C-alpha cells in the first residue's frame, strides 16, 4: 500500500467513525418558528397574532425561548367575516399552513413585507386562496401620501378599521416589521419551510 492510498483510507475511516458517532437527530434544525392567529369571535378585527421561537434542547425536546404578540384581524366586518368558507370575505379556515416570507412582494394590492400563506380548503371543500399576512402599504414597505378615501397603500387607523380584510391576516405596519425582524433572525426570506420548521396555526 502506497502513502497516498494509506492517507485516503485513513480519511475514509475517520469520516465513517464520525457518521456513526453523530446523534440520530443531528440533522434536525435547531430552531422552529410558530405563528399563531387566535380568532376572537366577538370581534374578528381585534384578534391576536403570536410569534414563538422554539430551540431544540440537547435531549431532543423543544423549549420556547421567544414570544411576541400583536393585535391582528382577518375577514370583513359582520357575520360573513366569520365564515371561513366565503372567499374574499371570511377569515381563514382553522388549521395549519406553510408560509413564505417576502421582503418586497409585488402584488396588485399587497406590496412590501408580507408572508404568503398556502391555499386551504374550508370544511365545505371550498378552496381559499390568495392568502397573506400583510399590512396596508406601498412598494418597498413605504406609506403613500395621505389622500381622500381608504387607500390600500396607507395604514389609516383609526379613521378606517384597517384590521378588516378579504380573508388575509392583517397587522399594523410597525407590528409586521417587528414580526419580519424576529423571523429573519433564524429564517430566510423567499423560502417555503416545512411545517416542522415554520408553521402558521389558525385556531378558534
C-alpha positions, 0 to 999 in steps of 0.5 A: 500500500502506497502513502497516498492510498494509506492517507485516503483510507485513513480519511475514509475511516475517520469520516465513517467513525464520525457518521456513526458517532453523530446523534440520530437527530443531528440533522434536525434544525435547531430552531422552529418558528410558530405563528399563531392567529387566535380568532376572537369571535366577538370581534374578528378585527381585534384578534391576536397574532403570536410569534414563538421561537422554539430551540431544540434542547440537547435531549431532543425536546423543544423549549420556547425561548421567544414570544411576541404578540400583536393585535391582528384581524382577518375577514370583513366586518359582520357575520360573513367575516366569520365564515371561513368558507366565503372567499374574499370575505371570511377569515381563514379556515382553522388549521395549519399552513406553510408560509413564505416570507417576502421582503418586497412582494409585488402584488396588485394590492399587497406590496412590501413585507408580507408572508404568503400563506398556502391555499386551504380548503374550508370544511365545505371543500371550498378552496381559499386562496390568495392568502397573506399576512400583510399590512396596508402599504406601498412598494418597498414597505413605504406609506403613500401620501395621505389622500381622500378615501381608504387607500390600500397603500396607507395604514389609516387607523383609526379613521378606517378599521384597517384590521378588516380584510378579504380573508388575509391576516392583517397587522399594523405596519410597525407590528409586521416589521417587528414580526419580519425582524424576529423571523429573519433572525433564524429564517430566510426570506423567499423560502417555503419551510416545512411545517416542522420548521415554520408553521402558521396555526389558525385556531378558534 
